[in-house]
Structure formats: structure tokens, C-alpha cells
Amino acid sequence: MNLDSYTSPESIESLSSRLWRRYDQQALALLAEIRENPRQAEVLIKGTDYIRCEIRLARHQEMIVKLEDFLRRRSKIALVVRREDIRNADGLMEACEILFGDQAREKYDEYFLERSDAGG
């Protein structure tokens, strides 16, 4: 399958290591998605290592109800990436669409409105 050929040049570890380390046996389902559609191995949110199929897995397993749930609690992206970089990240809206479907824009707006109200 040559999985590591899909590793982003900005990544600090190979995709095979990342998936096995993070997901153990669940990595097999992610590999199947990548084999079926190689776009699933693409980094979705620029500036992070999260690939499409990881976002899809989070949607099914993490009970994410707000964008903050994903960015801060489930992925820790908000802890290591500046808020403005998150807001401007290519792929963030697509991640919202994967996570929230028809409510994607609402959840996106809710997150950034709440973050600006909190001064962060």
C-alpha cells in the first residue's frame, strides 16, 4: 500500500507510525478507507497532522457536538495552533462539514463567536 508515501512533508512522523500509535487496531479501518480513496490520507486542516479519515473516525467515536470539542478536547489543535491560524486554515470548513453535516457553518460561527467573546 506504500502508506508512508502519503505522509505530509510537514509531518514529524510517518503516517504508518502515527496511525498505529494513535489508533492501534482501529488503524485497520483507516487503512481500508485510504486504500478505497487515497484522498482520505490527505492532511485536512492545514497546519495540523489530521487527515480526512481521522476526522471521519472522530465524528463516529468522539461524540463531538461543538467545534471546540474537536479543536480543544479531542485533537488538542487549539492548544498548539494560534486561533487566527485555525480560523484561516485551509480545510477547517470541510472538517466542520464532516463533523456536523448541515450544521457546519453554524458550528464554525459558534466557535469563533464564543472564542472572541471569551477574549481568546
C-alpha positions in Angstrom: 0.0 0.0 0.0 3.0 2.3 0.5 1.2 4.2 3.2 4.2 6.4 4.2 4.3 7.9 0.7 1.1 9.7 1.8 2.9 11.3 4.8 2.7 15.1 4.6 6.2 16.8 4.2 5.4 18.9 7.3 4.7 15.9 9.4 7.1 14.9 12.2 6.4 11.2 11.9 5.5 8.7 9.2 1.8 8.1 8.6 2.1 4.4 9.4 3.7 5.2 12.8 1.1 7.9 13.5 -1.9 5.7 12.8 -0.6 2.7 14.7 0.4 4.8 17.7 -2.8 6.7 17.9 -5.4 4.1 16.8 -3.9 0.6 17.3 -6.3 -1.9 15.8 -8.7 0.9 14.6 -5.9 1.9 12.2 -7.0 -1.1 10.0 -10.3 0.7 9.3 -8.4 3.9 8.4 -6.1 1.9 6.1 -9.2 0.5 4.4 -10.6 4.0 3.8 -7.2 5.2 2.4 -7.0 2.1 0.1 -10.5 2.8 -1.2 -9.9 6.6 -1.6 -6.3 7.9 -1.2 -7.7 11.4 -0.5 -8.5 10.1 3.0 -4.8 10.2 3.7 -4.5 14.0 2.9 -4.0 16.4 5.7 -7.3 18.1 6.0 -6.6 21.1 8.3 -3.5 22.8 7.1 -1.0 23.2 9.9 -2.0 20.0 11.7 -1.3 16.3 11.0 -5.0 15.4 11.0 -6.0 13.5 7.8 -9.5 13.2 6.4 -10.2 9.7 7.7 -9.2 10.7 11.2 -11.8 13.4 11.2 -14.4 10.9 10.0 -13.4 8.5 12.8 -13.7 11.3 15.4 -17.2 12.0 14.1 -18.2 8.4 14.8 -16.4 7.8 18.1 -15.8 11.1 20.0 -19.4 12.4 20.5 -18.3 15.8 19.2 -21.2 18.3 19.5 -19.2 21.6 19.1 -16.2 22.6 17.1 -14.4 23.3 20.4 -14.9 19.6 21.4 -12.8 18.7 18.4 -10.3 21.5 18.4 -9.6 21.6 22.1 -10.6 18.4 23.8 -10.3 15.7 21.2 -7.4 16.8 19.0 -5.7 19.5 21.1 -5.3 21.6 17.9 -6.5 24.7 19.8 -3.7 24.2 22.3 -0.9 24.3 19.8 -2.1 26.4 16.9 -2.9 30.1 17.2 -6.6 31.0 16.9 -6.2 33.1 13.8 -4.2 30.3 12.1 -7.1 27.9 12.9 -9.7 30.4 11.6 -7.7 30.7 8.3 -6.7 27.1 8.0 -7.5 25.5 4.7 -9.7 22.6 5.3 -11.3 23.7 8.5 -14.7 24.2 6.9 -14.5 20.8 5.3 -13.7 19.3 8.7 -16.8 21.0 10.0 -18.8 19.5 7.2 -17.5 16.1 8.0 -18.2 16.5 11.7 -21.5 18.4 11.7 -23.1 18.0 8.2 -25.7 20.6 7.5 -24.8 22.5 10.8 -21.2 23.0 9.7 -21.4 26.8 9.2 -23.4 27.2 12.4 -20.8 25.3 14.4 -17.9 27.2 12.8 -19.5 30.5 13.6 -20.4 29.4 17.1 -16.8 28.5 17.9 -15.3 31.7 16.7 -18.0 33.9 18.3 -17.6 32.2 21.6 -13.8 32.4 21.4 -13.9 36.2 20.6 -16.5 36.7 23.5 -14.1 34.9 25.8 -11.2 37.2 24.7 -9.3 34.3 23.1 
